[in-house]
Amino acid sequence: MSFQSFNPPRRILMGPGPSDISPQVLSSLSRPIVGHLDPLFIGMMDEVKALLQYAFQTKNEFTIALSAPGSAGMEACFVNLVEPGDKVIVCRNGVFGDRMVQNVIRVDAEPIIVDTTWGRAVEIDKVEQALIDNPDAKFVAFVHAETATGAVSDAKTLCALAHKHDCLSIVDAVTSLGGIELRVDEWGIDAIYSGSQKCLSCVPGLSPLSFSEKAVSVIKNRKTLVQSWFLDQSLVMSYWSGEGKRSYHHTAPVNSLYALHESLLHLHNEGLENSWDRHKAQHEDLARGLEKLGIKFIVPKEERLPQLNAIYIPDGVDDVKVRNYLLNHYNLEIGAGLGDFAGKAWRIGLMGYAARSENVALCLTALEDALNQ
Amino acid sequence: MSFQSFNPPRRILMGPGPSDISPQVLSSLSRPIVGHLDPLFIGMMDEVKALLQYAFQTKNEFTIALSAPGSAGMEACFVNLVEPGDKVIVCRNGVFGDRMVQNVIRVDAEPIIVDTTWGRAVEIDKVEQALIDNPDAKFVAFVHAETATGAVSDAKTLCALAHKHDCLSIVDAVTSLGGIELRVDEWGIDAIYSGSQKCLSCVPGLSPLSFSEKAVSVIKNRKTLVQSWFLDQSLVMSYWSGEGKRSYHHTAPVNSLYALHESLLHLHNEGLENSWDRHKAQHEDLARGLEKLGIKFIVPKEERLPQLNAIYIPDGVDDVKVRNYLLNHYNLEIGAGLGDFAGKAWRIGLMGYAARSENVALCLTALEDALNQ
């Protein structure tokens, strides 16, 4: 076999992630590598922590970037907090709620599943009923922004409900962080994870993670060993704590963390609320254009995510043909449907650096062209 | 707080990893990001697989780059292959053998520990005795190249021994892959993992992984669910198989995989045996220079790794002062001792792109200067 360097074209990424990356973040990856215990790197990691605290709107001391993708971030929450036999109320309104259920099963805990129709926000009443029916439940887990369906759930109310019933909240913010309002401390979120490749517009492979004091205390008082060595956060707390010597756990993904630092810096410079507003404004432009094309949204207006627009594929239109045309003719990627929506929906992402007027304009023009082919 | 872009200096990395990275590999990171299900990316992933098969010297169909560091690669081997109650013979002659023991415990299996003095190769006789004493053992696990001590173990003989006693072999090749002779198929290795940031001279964060047909069959015939969702390889086999549609499991770390592709391409172009020879030649130059400085190796000559030179800190010399001097005065990083060797040893890495004459020359001159300060 013969091999050559891989030189991809410039794609415009408007799928469910990875999202577009700014030239500045992209070039930060190629900065010279330093050791993962180098004082300069440790200084940068302290800044990553502070910038993540800003992005999450939290003062949580335990706020880190896990050295693996968001699905490992999800698993880190469950394996560290939940012990065998624990009851966990899991809200399921898409692929990622179902993945939470799989995680609960794999720690030998008991999932109490609250199902909501795909494409809708988690139903608060049903969650409250599940809490009443299961007074021994210890956790309420839900997805803030369902990437599979484009629906946002009321994280603030769900967390208040969890606390009212003495439960800790576990929140998937993979697609929400940076794109819509999210206030970890104010809303009382106990454990939250995200992904680097969505509204932060960084490379995929890192999972921002934050635990409240209450969550840390649950971890410290576990009766059983965390089943994963790699994800056992009690082993990495000392690395991130900033107190005294950083001890070796694993080799941090140095260059990816340069990119996370740079992308968080951009978010900080823009301002979190400005970023939320920008996502909303671009979404409104996109939605107007899609409506003109006669395209229907899956999610009712008031439950829609601005950064993830799930739309029905018009009748008689060939899913794969359109997406291939967009990719091959315009270098434009939009997302296929996932799970129940495979073959029935497209997902147009307006995440982070992708949420710009030039992207919205291109997407609408290209889609119109593709539908007329 | 105020934040700025992180602009590190050019360090020369001669510690235990991450190792030096060539300008070509470093710049490959900044190539435009494409979607993780983009046909172009999938084509590149097929090449990564073929290049990893070459590096491992295997035809194993299941040969992948795990989207997480080497310690997750280790865990992937144990959680996928080992079931609760299984007996695993674990050879422990350093930090990473001990980490294997922790992994065995966390899958509720039974480790049979064969201890060898740190700084020495795993003792074959002791392993054979353990196999005789435990005829129901199912696995033999050992570290090929102990990064904590700089000792190489006889992987070929250990694998033959494992097979003779109907055990599967699990091999840590984090520091060996690309640096010393390693032949997965010829030696009969059943499960092997490595790291991207050692002799492959890629960025940290990926773990090359390969399972033999026998190992895959063990996974397919498990009685219990793999306890980790993220590391459950039965869920990702379809992604890497190249047969039909790639299904979504998690978002691959796209840009890090560009760098892995590029670094494997370099290894392929140099030739695997040429790379092994280069590591050996550079090691011999370094060893001659260190001997002239009166510095002693921890590991006896015939058990030494060329790519990881563990040496005793000379009497009366301040460990931290010397390493700080090297870093601050020469931008040169060498490694501290780990585990039992903390404060007693240094580890000089000659891994991948670091195994060059200019690095050896700098290291010897700088170390002599530092010792005379």
Interface residues (C-beta under 8 A of the other chain):
Chain A: M1 F3 Q4 S5 F6 N7 P8 P9 R10 R11 L13 G15 G17 P18 D20 I21 Q24 L26 S27 S28 L29 S30 R31 P32 I33 V34 G35 H36 D38 P39 L40 F41 M44 E47 A50 L51 S67 A68 P69 G70 S71 A72 M74 E75 V79 R99 Q102 N103 I105 R106 V107 G195 Q197 V203 P204 G205 L225 V226 Q227 S228 W229 F230 Y248 H249 H250 T251 A252 P253 V254 N255 S256 Y258 A259 H261 E262 L265 H268 L327 E333 L338
Chain B: M1 F3 Q4 S5 F6 N7 P8 P9 R10 R11 L13 G15 G17 P18 D20 I21 Q24 L26 S27 S28 L29 S30 R31 P32 I33 V34 G35 H36 D38 P39 L40 F41 M44 E47 A50 L51 S67 A68 P69 G70 S71 A72 M74 E75 V79 R99 Q102 N103 I105 R106 V107 G195 Q197 V203 P204 G205 L225 V226 Q227 S228 W229 F230 Y248 H249 H250 T251 A252 P253 V254 N255 S256 Y258 A259 H261 E262 L265 H268 L327 E333 L338
